[in-house]
Amino acid sequence: MTRSTLDTAALAHDLRLAVMRFSRRLRNQRVDTSVTLTHLAALSTLKRHGAMSPGELAAHERVQPPSMTRVVVALEAMGLVTRSPHPTDGRQVVIELTPAAEDLLGEEARAREAWLSSQLQRLTPEQRATLREAALIMEELAGG
């Protein structure tokens, strides 16, 4: 192996661990712990992509449809989603966010961003500039 390959492998290892730890810390900045991370992921998908069938939601979340059915039932019981008849397929329903879910997602995002903002305030301007560049690079990596 070349020195460049070893350096790249070491960077991949270090970056993977740092991203995982950072992600875990960020996820722990919660407003309502009665809503699970799985629930929040499903709600976020609905917010991002709009109303959809439970099967479509399961595909987006990469889970089996019976698992998503349980999530949807729980979210409906919490008043965070509603079901309505599918416009073209009478055998299906469409899942949609309620205003309460929109509010919850906003509160969750604000809590995480407030925590992150306070952490960023501890850094030097140079470190924050480096993170701005890193965020762009990470977006590029995530897109490819």
KEKOL-348839 format. One line per 3 residues: number of its first residue (from 1); their letters; for each residue x, z, y of N, C-alpha, C, O. Coordinates in Angstrom, 2 decimals. Atoms other than C-alpha are relative to their C-alpha. Last residue first. Layout:
NUM	a	X,Z,Y,X,Z,Y,X,Z,Y,X,Z,Y; ... $
***
This chain:
144	gga	-0.60,0.97,0.92,-22.05,-4.41,11.01,0.15,0.56,-1.33,0.63,-0.12,-2.24; 0.72,1.27,0.01,-24.37,-2.67,13.44,0.52,-0.98,-1.03,-0.17,-1.93,-1.39; 1.30,-0.23,0.63,-23.05,0.79,12.60,-0.80,-1.30,-0.09,-1.60,-1.47,-1.01 $
141	lee	-0.18,-0.19,1.46,-19.49,-0.29,13.33,-1.34,0.14,-0.71,-1.53,-0.40,-1.80; -0.44,1.29,0.54,-20.50,-1.64,16.77,0.18,0.09,-1.52,-0.26,-0.80,-2.26; 1.18,0.86,-0.02,-22.42,1.53,17.56,0.33,-1.36,-0.61,-0.45,-1.91,-1.39 $
138	mil	0.82,-0.44,1.14,-19.35,3.53,16.48,-1.29,-0.81,-0.08,-1.73,-1.15,-1.18; -0.63,0.48,1.23,-17.18,1.49,18.85,-0.83,0.38,-1.22,-1.00,-0.42,-2.14; 0.17,1.45,0.04,-19.54,2.07,21.76,0.57,-0.58,-1.30,-0.04,-1.44,-1.92 $
135	aae	1.43,0.24,0.26,-19.70,5.80,21.02,-0.27,-1.50,-0.10,-1.03,-1.94,-0.97; 0.23,-0.19,1.44,-15.89,5.91,20.76,-1.46,-0.27,-0.36,-1.75,-0.82,-1.41; -0.56,1.16,0.69,-15.55,4.45,24.26,-0.28,0.09,-1.50,-0.65,-0.90,-2.13 $
132	rlt	0.82,1.15,-0.41,-17.88,7.07,25.71,0.47,-1.27,-0.71,-0.35,-2.04,-1.21; 1.22,-0.01,0.80,-16.06,9.70,23.62,-0.96,-1.13,0.39,-1.65,-1.67,-0.47; -0.37,0.42,1.36,-12.74,8.72,25.19,-1.23,-0.04,-0.89,-1.39,-0.97,-1.68 $
129	arq	-0.20,1.45,-0.08,-14.30,8.99,28.65,0.37,-0.56,-1.37,-0.10,-1.64,-1.75; 1.34,0.61,-0.08,-15.59,12.48,27.76,0.10,-1.52,0.08,-0.71,-2.22,-0.52; 0.60,-0.09,1.34,-12.08,13.47,26.65,-1.40,-0.62,-0.02,-1.76,-1.31,-0.98 $
126	ept	-0.68,0.97,0.85,-10.61,12.19,29.93,-0.58,0.00,-1.42,-0.76,-1.06,-2.02; 0.52,1.35,-0.31,-13.20,14.07,31.98,0.64,-1.07,-0.89,-0.03,-2.04,-1.27; -0.58,0.56,-1.23,-12.14,17.24,30.15,-0.64,-1.35,0.28,-1.23,-1.96,-0.62 $
123	lrq	-1.10,0.95,0.14,-14.46,18.77,27.60,0.54,-0.43,1.35,-0.11,-0.28,2.39; -1.24,-0.75,0.30,-16.56,21.94,27.85,1.22,-0.91,-0.06,2.36,-0.43,-0.07; -0.46,-0.62,-1.25,-19.37,20.02,29.58,1.31,0.75,-0.20,2.08,0.94,0.75 $
120	lqs	-0.79,0.98,-0.73,-19.65,17.89,26.42,0.55,0.57,1.30,1.62,0.17,1.75; -1.29,0.16,0.70,-20.76,20.91,24.40,0.90,-0.96,0.77,2.10,-0.73,0.89; -0.78,-1.22,-0.25,-23.47,21.75,26.95,1.36,-0.06,-0.69,2.34,0.45,-0.16 $
117	slw	-0.45,0.01,-1.39,-24.65,18.14,26.88,0.83,1.24,0.31,1.85,1.14,1.00; -1.14,0.91,-0.09,-24.77,18.20,23.09,0.55,-0.05,1.42,1.76,-0.08,1.61; -1.15,-0.60,0.69,-26.97,21.30,23.06,1.23,-0.89,0.16,2.31,-0.40,0.49 $
114	aer	-0.41,-1.14,-0.82,-29.27,19.83,25.72,1.21,0.68,-0.65,2.18,1.02,0.04; -0.77,0.51,-1.13,-29.38,16.51,23.85,0.47,1.12,0.91,1.55,1.03,1.49; -1.30,0.49,0.49,-30.39,18.22,20.64,0.86,-0.49,1.15,2.07,-0.24,1.19 $
111	ara	-0.78,-1.14,0.47,-33.13,20.23,22.33,1.38,-0.44,-0.47,2.38,0.21,-0.17; -0.49,-0.75,-1.16,-34.38,17.20,24.28,0.86,1.19,-0.42,1.87,1.48,0.23; -1.07,0.78,-0.62,-34.60,15.11,21.12,0.59,0.74,1.19,1.81,0.78,1.37 $
108	eeg	-1.15,-0.02,0.90,-36.59,17.80,19.31,1.18,-0.74,0.62,2.31,-0.26,0.60; -0.60,-1.34,-0.08,-38.93,18.25,22.27,1.25,0.09,-0.86,2.26,0.66,-0.45; -0.63,-0.14,-1.31,-39.56,14.50,22.48,0.71,1.34,0.15,1.83,1.41,0.64 $
105	lld	-1.21,0.82,0.03,-40.21,14.25,18.75,0.75,0.09,1.33,1.98,0.14,1.35; -0.99,-0.65,0.85,-42.65,17.17,18.98,1.31,-0.78,-0.01,2.38,-0.20,0.14; -0.53,-1.16,-0.73,-44.53,15.64,21.91,1.11,0.68,-0.79,2.15,1.02,-0.23 $
102	eaa	-0.80,0.54,-1.11,-44.91,12.29,20.13,0.65,1.14,0.79,1.83,1.08,1.14; -1.26,0.47,0.59,-46.04,14.15,17.02,0.91,-0.56,1.08,2.12,-0.31,1.07; -0.78,-1.20,0.34,-48.68,16.05,19.02,1.36,-0.39,-0.60,2.37,0.26,-0.33 $
99	ptl	-0.69,-0.48,-1.21,-49.85,12.74,20.56,0.85,1.26,-0.29,1.91,1.43,0.32; 0.94,-0.62,-0.94,-50.60,11.58,17.01,0.77,0.38,1.27,2.01,0.39,1.26; -0.32,-1.28,-0.64,-48.39,9.15,15.14,-1.14,0.49,0.86,-1.89,-0.29,1.44 $
96	eiv	-0.34,0.09,-1.42,-49.92,6.40,13.00,0.30,1.40,0.54,-0.29,2.38,0.10; -0.41,-1.31,-0.51,-50.27,5.75,9.28,0.48,-0.17,1.44,1.23,-1.09,1.76; -1.09,0.09,-0.97,-52.18,2.67,8.18,0.24,1.39,0.54,-0.69,2.11,0.91 $
93	vqr	0.23,-0.67,-1.28,-54.30,2.72,5.06,1.22,-0.23,0.88,2.28,-0.64,0.42; -1.08,-0.74,-0.64,-54.46,0.46,2.03,-0.48,0.70,1.27,-1.57,0.44,1.78; -0.56,-0.98,0.95,-57.03,-0.84,-0.46,1.04,0.90,0.64,1.45,1.89,0.04 $
90	gdt	0.87,-1.16,0.15,-59.10,-2.52,2.26,0.52,1.05,-0.96,0.01,2.17,-0.98; -0.01,-0.37,1.41,-56.24,-4.88,3.08,-0.78,1.30,-0.18,-0.27,2.38,0.13; 0.22,1.16,0.86,-56.61,-6.77,6.37,-0.07,0.32,-1.48,-0.52,-0.51,-2.27 $
87	php	0.86,1.03,-0.58,-56.96,-4.16,9.14,-0.30,-1.18,-0.94,-1.33,-1.84,-0.78; -0.87,1.16,-0.24,-55.67,-1.24,7.04,-0.88,-1.14,0.51,-1.97,-1.35,-0.02; 0.05,1.12,0.94,-58.11,1.65,7.37,0.96,-1.12,0.41,1.13,-1.41,1.60 $
84	srt	1.15,0.86,-0.32,-56.91,4.58,9.45,0.01,-1.16,-0.98,1.04,-1.47,-1.58; 0.17,1.15,0.88,-54.68,7.54,8.67,-1.21,-0.78,0.49,-2.22,-0.20,0.88; 1.37,0.31,0.40,-53.54,9.99,11.31,0.05,-1.20,-0.93,0.98,-2.01,-0.89 $
81	vlg	0.32,1.41,0.25,-50.17,11.62,11.82,-1.48,-0.12,-0.32,-2.13,0.85,-0.73; -1.03,0.84,-0.60,-48.84,14.86,13.32,-0.19,-1.49,-0.25,0.39,-2.32,0.44; 0.55,0.68,-1.16,-51.88,17.08,12.78,0.99,-0.92,0.69,0.85,-1.22,1.87 $
78	mae	-0.56,-0.62,-1.20,-49.99,19.45,10.48,-0.53,-0.65,1.28,-0.20,-0.21,2.38; 0.49,-1.38,-0.03,-52.24,18.46,7.54,0.50,0.75,1.24,-0.17,1.64,1.75; 1.41,0.07,-0.40,-51.51,14.80,8.34,-0.58,1.41,0.11,-1.33,1.70,1.04 $
75	lav	0.04,0.32,-1.43,-47.79,15.47,8.23,-1.43,-0.07,0.53,-1.71,0.35,1.65; -0.45,-1.17,-0.75,-48.12,17.21,4.86,-0.07,-0.24,1.51,-0.52,0.62,2.26; 1.04,-1.03,0.14,-50.20,14.38,3.39,0.37,1.24,0.81,-0.47,1.80,1.51 $
72	vvr	1.12,0.38,-0.87,-47.73,11.83,4.80,-1.12,1.03,-0.07,-1.70,1.37,0.95; -0.42,-0.22,-1.39,-44.77,13.64,3.20,-1.16,-0.30,0.95,-1.43,0.47,1.87; -0.03,-1.46,-0.22,-46.54,13.84,-0.17,0.39,0.33,1.45,-0.17,1.23,2.06 $
69	tms	1.40,-0.44,-0.03,-47.38,10.12,0.00,-0.07,1.49,0.26,-0.90,1.95,1.04; 0.48,0.20,-1.37,-43.75,9.43,0.91,-1.45,0.42,0.12,-1.87,0.91,1.17; -0.64,-1.00,-0.87,-42.61,10.99,-2.35,-0.51,-0.12,1.42,-0.77,0.89,2.08 $
66	ppq	0.63,-1.32,0.22,-45.17,8.96,-4.32,0.61,1.11,0.86,-0.09,2.02,1.30; 1.32,-0.18,-0.62,-43.92,5.77,-2.54,-0.68,1.34,-0.31,-1.28,1.92,0.59; 1.07,0.52,0.84,-40.29,6.25,-3.66,-1.36,0.25,0.67,-1.53,1.28,1.33 $
63	vre	0.49,-0.98,0.97,-37.78,6.82,-0.89,-1.11,-0.66,-0.82,-1.65,-1.70,-0.44; -0.71,0.15,1.28,-35.63,4.45,1.17,-0.34,1.13,-0.98,0.53,1.73,-1.61; -0.71,-1.26,0.24,-37.01,5.69,4.52,0.79,0.00,-1.30,1.50,0.96,-1.61 $
60	haa	-0.88,-0.27,-1.14,-37.98,2.19,5.62,0.87,1.23,-0.26,2.05,1.26,0.08; -1.09,0.99,0.05,-39.34,1.41,2.13,0.99,0.24,1.14,2.20,0.17,0.94; -0.89,-0.36,1.11,-41.36,4.64,2.08,1.19,-0.95,-0.07,2.33,-0.52,-0.27 $
57	leg	-0.75,-1.16,-0.46,-42.80,3.80,5.51,0.99,0.46,-1.07,2.13,0.80,-0.76; -1.00,0.50,-0.95,-43.80,0.36,4.27,0.87,1.14,0.51,2.09,0.99,0.66; -0.99,0.75,0.76,-45.51,1.94,1.27,1.11,-0.55,0.89,2.29,-0.51,0.54 $
54	psm	-0.92,-0.94,0.65,-47.25,4.52,3.46,1.09,-0.71,-0.81,2.23,-0.24,-0.86; 0.56,-0.57,1.23,-48.67,1.66,5.54,0.99,1.01,-0.57,2.18,0.98,-0.25; -0.27,0.76,1.23,-47.46,1.11,9.07,-0.64,0.68,-1.18,-1.12,1.81,-1.09 $
51	agh	0.87,-0.34,1.13,-47.92,2.20,12.69,0.32,-0.90,-1.19,0.66,-2.07,-1.02; 1.44,0.08,-0.16,-44.98,1.61,15.01,-0.75,0.32,-1.28,-0.15,0.61,-2.31; 0.54,1.26,0.53,-41.35,0.78,14.28,-1.51,-0.15,0.15,-2.05,-1.22,-0.11 $
48	rkl	-0.87,1.16,-0.24,-39.39,3.37,16.31,-0.68,-1.31,-0.38,-0.53,-2.31,0.33; -0.17,0.16,-1.45,-42.08,6.06,16.54,0.78,-1.28,0.29,0.43,-2.03,1.21; 1.27,0.44,-0.55,-43.08,5.58,12.90,0.10,-0.23,1.51,-0.47,-1.18,2.05 $
45	tsl	0.17,1.39,0.44,-39.43,5.80,11.85,-1.31,-0.57,0.55,-1.34,-1.70,1.01; -0.89,0.82,-0.83,-39.00,8.95,13.94,-0.11,-1.47,-0.36,-0.07,-2.33,0.52; 0.60,0.10,-1.33,-42.02,10.54,12.27,0.82,-0.90,0.91,0.27,-1.71,1.66 $
42	aal	1.18,0.86,0.13,-40.61,9.76,8.82,-0.67,-0.20,1.36,-1.05,-1.31,1.71; -0.48,1.36,0.25,-37.21,11.20,9.76,-1.17,-0.97,-0.09,-1.13,-2.06,0.48; -0.47,0.55,-1.27,-38.84,14.28,11.29,0.49,-1.44,-0.17,0.26,-2.28,0.70 $
39	htl	1.17,0.27,-0.84,-40.77,14.93,8.08,0.42,-0.65,1.32,-0.18,-1.63,1.76; 0.66,1.15,0.62,-37.60,14.60,6.01,-1.23,-0.40,0.81,-1.48,-1.59,1.04; -0.77,1.17,-0.44,-35.83,16.95,8.45,-0.58,-1.28,-0.60,-0.55,-2.33,0.04 $
36	tvs	-1.28,0.23,0.67,-38.58,19.46,7.75,0.72,-1.22,0.59,0.13,-2.01,1.33; -0.02,1.43,0.29,-41.26,20.51,10.23,1.38,-0.30,-0.59,2.40,-0.07,0.06; 1.06,0.17,1.01,-41.64,24.29,10.06,-0.14,-1.48,-0.39,-0.70,-1.80,-1.43 $
33	tdv	-0.57,0.09,1.35,-38.23,24.45,11.77,-1.08,-0.07,-1.09,-0.75,-0.21,-2.27; 1.04,-0.44,0.93,-39.74,23.61,15.14,0.51,-0.16,-1.43,0.50,-1.27,-1.97; 1.06,-0.65,-0.77,-37.30,23.28,18.04,-1.00,0.64,-0.96,-1.39,1.79,-0.78 $
30	rqn	1.41,0.28,0.29,-34.16,22.42,16.11,-0.92,0.79,0.91,-0.59,1.88,1.37; 0.56,-0.33,-1.31,-30.47,22.16,16.97,-1.48,-0.36,-0.04,-1.88,-1.44,0.39; 0.38,-1.41,-0.01,-29.40,22.20,13.31,-0.57,0.46,1.34,-1.07,1.57,1.45 $
27	rlr	1.29,-0.17,0.69,-29.47,18.40,13.17,-0.48,1.44,0.04,-1.68,1.69,0.01; 1.04,0.56,-0.85,-26.69,18.28,15.78,-1.38,0.17,-0.62,-2.34,0.50,0.07; 0.18,-0.89,-1.15,-24.47,20.61,13.79,-1.13,-0.47,0.91,-1.94,0.33,1.39 $
24	rsf	0.61,-1.24,0.49,-25.02,18.59,10.60,-0.26,0.97,1.15,-1.33,1.56,1.23; 1.41,0.29,0.28,-24.32,15.32,12.42,-0.73,1.26,-0.47,-1.86,1.51,-0.06; 0.67,0.13,-1.29,-21.07,16.71,13.81,-1.50,-0.22,-0.19,-2.32,0.40,0.49 $
21	rmv	0.09,-1.34,-0.59,-19.95,17.86,10.39,-0.76,-0.02,1.32,-1.59,0.85,1.59; 0.91,-0.82,0.82,-20.80,14.50,8.80,-0.16,1.39,0.60,-1.28,1.90,0.70; 1.37,0.47,-0.27,-19.20,12.53,11.65,-0.99,0.84,-0.79,-2.05,1.20,-0.26 $
18	alr	0.38,-0.42,-1.36,-16.01,14.62,11.44,-1.43,-0.41,0.31,-2.18,0.38,0.89; 0.21,-1.46,-0.02,-15.77,14.24,7.66,-0.47,0.47,1.38,-1.38,1.30,1.48; 1.17,-0.32,0.84,-16.27,10.47,7.77,-0.30,1.49,0.05,-1.45,1.88,0.24 $
15	ldh	1.19,0.36,-0.76,-13.83,10.11,10.68,-1.27,0.33,-0.78,-2.24,0.84,-0.21; 0.17,-0.97,-1.09,-11.09,12.00,8.85,-1.28,-0.27,0.80,-2.00,0.66,1.16; 0.26,-1.33,0.57,-11.49,9.96,5.65,-0.30,1.01,1.11,-1.31,1.72,1.06 $
12	ala	1.34,0.06,0.60,-11.75,6.61,7.45,-0.40,1.36,-0.55,-1.53,1.80,-0.36; 0.96,-0.02,-1.10,-8.71,7.52,9.57,-1.43,-0.01,-0.54,-2.28,0.73,-0.05; -0.01,-1.37,-0.52,-6.72,8.36,6.44,-0.99,0.14,1.16,-1.71,1.14,1.25 $
9	atd	0.69,-0.85,0.99,-7.73,5.06,4.83,-0.07,1.45,0.49,-1.10,2.11,0.33; 1.42,0.32,-0.07,-6.77,3.15,7.99,-0.79,0.87,-0.96,-1.87,1.37,-0.62; 0.50,-0.55,-1.26,-3.38,4.89,8.18,-1.51,-0.22,0.13,-2.24,0.67,0.56 $
6	lts	0.04,-1.46,0.16,-2.74,4.15,4.49,-0.55,0.67,1.25,-1.35,1.60,1.16; 1.10,-0.29,0.93,-3.68,0.50,4.97,-0.15,1.50,-0.19,-1.26,2.02,-0.21; 1.25,0.26,-0.71,-1.42,0.23,8.03,-1.21,0.34,-0.86,-2.19,0.91,-0.37 $
3	rtm	0.20,-1.14,-0.91,1.50,1.84,6.18,-1.33,-0.13,0.74,-2.04,0.86,0.94; -0.73,0.05,-1.25,1.15,-0.77,3.48,-0.30,1.24,0.83,-1.28,1.95,0.60; 0.84,0.00,-1.20,0.00,0.00,0.00,0.88,0.00,1.24,1.93,0.64,1.29 $
***
